[in-house]
Amino acid sequence: MTKSNAIKYLVPLFFLIVAVAVTVSCGGGGGGGGGSSEGTGIVRTTITDPPICQAPAGPFEKVWVTITRVRAHISSDASPDGGGWVDLVDLRNAPRQIDLLSLGTTTCILTELGTSGAITEGRYQQIRLYLLSNDPAAGEATPSPNECGAGNGHNCVVFPDGSVQMLQLSSQAQTGIKIPPGQIEGGGLTVTADEVVDLNIDFDACSSI
């Protein structure tokens, strides 16, 4: 299989095999709502991925994705453009470009995307993770430097020989990657008043490839 074919088959699967688990971080996940009002809690979002297909063990050197936003909704059936969504992380003014295959080198901290403001307590049954478009609109913030290089968008795969292939997105920039209850440990993200909840988004990019 040629590299171009590999990327062709990667794209439809890459965004389907996304797992989420609510975990307690190494530093502890309880207490310290930071003055949040009654009935609200805080969510701290991290990201990780097992880099088992990284060179020399596998065919890929790096898998870069650029994250702009993580949102949550109480309803598992809520449409992405409907009301009721809350921001867990909003990076639209400073998108985070992350190499998924480097995340296995971290231990306790993983890679922290950010911490929400005070959000209403409850059981959030749907999460959406948004990626920056490979062709962002004029005035839209982009990562600097762009690790994918000129002409390769902002989401890409790098091969051991240094060649780069863009990941072709469909609606991930507009509607986000939907993470339903079946892919959330326990079936939902439970936010409790005056507590900090740790949400770890676990990409399985290697299995997708």
C-alpha positions, 0 to 999 in steps of 0.5 A: 500500500502506498502512502497516499492510500494509507492516508485515504483509509486513515481519514474515515476511521481516525475520528471514529475510534475516540475513547473518553474516560473520566479519571482522577489525575495523579495530583488528585481530582477533588475539592478546590472549586476555586470559589465556584458558586453553589450548584456548579463544578469545574472540569479539567480536560487532558488528552493522551494516546498510546504511541505504539505505531510510532517509528521505529516500531511503526510506520508513522513519525508524528500525527498532528491535530489542532484542537480548538474547542471541547464542549459538553451537553446534558443530552446525548441527542443534542445537535451541535448547533442547538442550545445548552452546550457548555465549553469545557475548553475554548482554544479558538483564540489560541488553537493547540497543535498536538502530536498524538504520538508524543503523548506516551512520553508523559506520565502524571500530567498527560497533556492538559488542554485547559480547565473550564469555568464554573459549569452547572452540575449534572450528568453530561452525556455528549462531548464534542471535540473540535479541530481547526479547519485545514483551510481556516477562514480569514482572521481565524487564529492558527497555531504558530509555528504550524508543525504540518508545514506550508500547504499541509493544513493543520492536521497531518501525518508525518512519515519517518522519511519526513514526508507529510500528508494532510488529514482530510477533514469532513465536518470536524471543524464545524460540528466537532467529533461526537463522543456519545455516552457509549464512549464515555466511561460510566456513560456520562461525565458527572459534574458535582457542585464545588468539585473538580472533575478530570476528563481524559480524552484518549485518542487511539490513532494507531488502531484507526490507522 
